[in-house]
């Protein structure tokens, strides 16, 4: 994985010094891979939506991912299904994507969703500022794979699929991959 990240950093970096900084972060990164049971999957903290991500519908953003409130997948799915009470994940994401373009990816994934093809999700520990909104048993933030995870969580809730353990790649810090990533403490 480190070799792939270095190749990406080399192609994306604007200068040699930026590349060197990224290379040092990648070399220092430690990864663990494991599977999540269904409870831990539902307890993953969903992305923190902001104006840069969901700029088209602030009311929906505030409803689905309220500031200062818990944002586990389970809670976000509860909020989604309260607004979009359809019994089919495709219908849920069709209507959700009509209200907020960020969910277009979820609609596309839901059309041919197969949990065996979900792939690995990237996770990290909760940052200090995220912890107060969540119970102490909540441990992981979903760093990458939010579209796929949300489709899976909605599909599970609507009983469209049965749970199959999810593989995750865990790192303390993903800022080498995502420069905007929050550093954890």
WONORNOR-V381320 format. One record per backbone hydrogen bond with DSSP energy under -1.0 kcal/mol. CO is the residue of the C=O (numbers start at 0). NH is the residue of the N-H. E is the energy in kcal/mol with one decimal. If there is no record, write none. Layout:
co | nh | e
CO | NH | E
CO | NH | E
//
This chain:
co | nh | e
0 | 4 | -2.3
1 | 5 | -2.3
2 | 6 | -2.3
3 | 7 | -2.3
4 | 8 | -2.7
5 | 9 | -2.5
6 | 10 | -2.0
7 | 11 | -2.4
8 | 12 | -2.2
14 | 18 | -2.1
15 | 19 | -2.5
16 | 20 | -2.3
17 | 21 | -2.4
18 | 22 | -2.9
19 | 23 | -2.4
20 | 24 | -1.9
21 | 25 | -2.6
22 | 26 | -2.7
23 | 27 | -1.6
24 | 28 | -1.0
31 | 169 | -3.6
33 | 167 | -3.1
35 | 165 | -1.1
36 | 40 | -2.3
37 | 41 | -2.5
38 | 42 | -1.4
40 | 43 | -1.6
41 | 73 | -2.3
43 | 72 | -2.1
44 | 141 | -2.8
46 | 48 | -1.0
49 | 52 | -1.2
49 | 53 | -2.4
56 | 60 | -2.2
57 | 61 | -2.7
58 | 62 | -1.6
59 | 63 | -2.9
60 | 64 | -2.7
65 | 68 | -1.9
70 | 45 | -3.3
71 | 75 | -2.7
72 | 76 | -2.8
73 | 77 | -2.2
74 | 78 | -2.2
75 | 79 | -2.6
76 | 80 | -2.9
77 | 81 | -1.3
78 | 82 | -1.3
79 | 83 | -3.1
83 | 85 | -1.7
87 | 91 | -2.2
88 | 92 | -2.6
89 | 93 | -2.1
90 | 94 | -2.2
91 | 95 | -2.3
92 | 96 | -2.4
93 | 97 | -1.3
94 | 98 | -1.1
95 | 99 | -1.7
99 | 102 | -1.8
100 | 103 | -2.2
102 | 106 | -2.2
103 | 107 | -2.4
104 | 108 | -2.4
105 | 109 | -2.8
106 | 110 | -1.2
108 | 111 | -1.0
113 | 116 | -2.3
114 | 117 | -1.3
120 | 168 | -2.8
121 | 142 | -1.6
121 | 143 | -1.8
122 | 170 | -1.7
123 | 140 | -3.3
126 | 129 | -1.3
126 | 130 | -1.3
130 | 133 | -1.9
134 | 137 | -1.8
138 | 125 | -1.5
139 | 44 | -2.5
140 | 123 | -1.8
140 | 142 | -1.1
143 | 121 | -2.0
144 | 148 | -2.9
145 | 149 | -2.3
146 | 150 | -2.2
147 | 151 | -2.3
148 | 152 | -2.8
149 | 153 | -2.5
150 | 154 | -2.5
151 | 155 | -2.6
152 | 156 | -2.3
153 | 157 | -2.3
154 | 159 | -2.8
155 | 158 | -1.5
165 | 35 | -2.4
166 | 120 | -1.8
167 | 33 | -1.7
168 | 122 | -2.5
169 | 31 | -2.1
173 | 176 | -1.6
173 | 177 | -3.1
177 | 180 | -2.7
//
